[in-house]
């Protein structure tokens, strides 16, 4: 049988998480039974939430605090109520909600449970430390990442990225260049374009291609969603400009793909440097450029620095 790929190992890790979780629940139930306490490990989160509260809570409040679904919380509350550990009353101001709190029996049980939770926690610490001394922070970061970026959503984003292709300039896309970059640049400049912009936006073929440069378009589902121009400065260097991504295609890695195409085309042409000009109003773009290997530097003599330019960057190839 072939070895699992790295990706498959991560998927298999999900089963490991489940085995660990089930093992801990079984061990927890055994500990409570050995101490003659009628309590289930699966009740812990909801029960502890109520025990720590100084006022009754609703199902919604408990679910948000412990990270369970409403149905799971309702089921646990029902079991705790059956055993007499919690009481459920109508909410005084919201007829759709219920107020849940510990009973006197539940409060007495808390004192017994806390004596068990201390040594239980110490043993768990040793087990988790065997994996990593910072295990709790690691697992919290993993949980936060999964909560803020659901896997199903991230998979769709990856699929969308794969559907983005980069094309070289075609005459049929000439008008698209101005439609994409022109409208964006007009907004950036408050409705007034510099002379170079007026020419390059309407004539990307003459401005870039005829002088040894290139123009690229990002295509998704047969629609242009981004563009960038690669201007030749001299025999050994290029400058990329007019990088624009349509708002509907942002966060899909389109900008990265366009800049990567610029970099690869520069290397194919034996260039030694790739320059860019930008303004301080685009910090997110700067982060991308730094991440890709660009550094701040004073513009070279052979580059025409625009009036709006506040920052010049370069990548040594």
Buried (B, 14 or more C-beta within 10 A) or exposed (E): EEEEEEEEEEEEEEEEEEEEEEEBBEBBBEBBEEEEEEBBBBBBBBBBBBBEBEEBBBBEBBBBBBEBEEEBBBBBBEBBBEBEBBBBEEEEEEEEBBBBBBBEEBEEBBEBBEEBBEEBEEEBEEEBEEEEEEBEEEBEEEEEEEEEEEEEEEEEEEEBBEEBEBBEBEEEBBEBBBBBBBEBBBEEBEEEBEEEBEEBBBBBEEBBBEEBBBBBBBBBEEEBBBBBBBBBBEEBBBBBBBBBBBEEBEEBBBBBBBBEBBBEBBEEBEBBBBBBBBBEEBEEBBEBBEEBEBEEBEBBEEBEEBEBBEBBBBBEB
